[in-house]
């Protein structure tokens, strides 16, 4: 679950920039929060991300416990090109991980959460 400052902005990023689907939404006006679930498919075959908007809270401190979400992609370079073309923010250009050969990149969502893109090995496909 990620707490977001603007639910529609977050949904737009995860669907339009990262290519996920909006799977479902929940509105809880009495409890003053709204939820959107996004992913590349539904549980249990695919992981989902729960985006939580607490009404009236526009920004959060990310803290030191959160690191990043990691997503496997077939081609990190092409994924970064698509993300840039969709208005996304690539914060670490594609290339090998320091001290290794795995190709990675990082993007940042509109709330400041980091997402690592990891190029899938052709051996495991």
HELIX and SHEET records of a PDB file:
HELIX    1   1 UNK A    7  UNK A   12  1                                   6    
HELIX    2   2 UNK A   13  UNK A   17  3                                   5    
HELIX    3   3 UNK A   76  UNK A   85  1                                  10    
HELIX    4   4 UNK A  122  UNK A  124  5                                   3    
SHEET    1   A 4 UNK A   2  UNK A   3  0                                        
SHEET    2   A 4 UNK A  48  UNK A  54  1                                        
SHEET    3   A 4 UNK A  33  UNK A  39 -1                                        
SHEET    4   A 4 UNK A  21  UNK A  28 -1                                        
SHEET    1   B 4 UNK A  69  UNK A  73  0                                        
SHEET    2   B 4 UNK A 114  UNK A 119  1                                        
SHEET    3   B 4 UNK A 103  UNK A 108 -1                                        
SHEET    4   B 4 UNK A  89  UNK A  96 -1                                        
END                                                                             
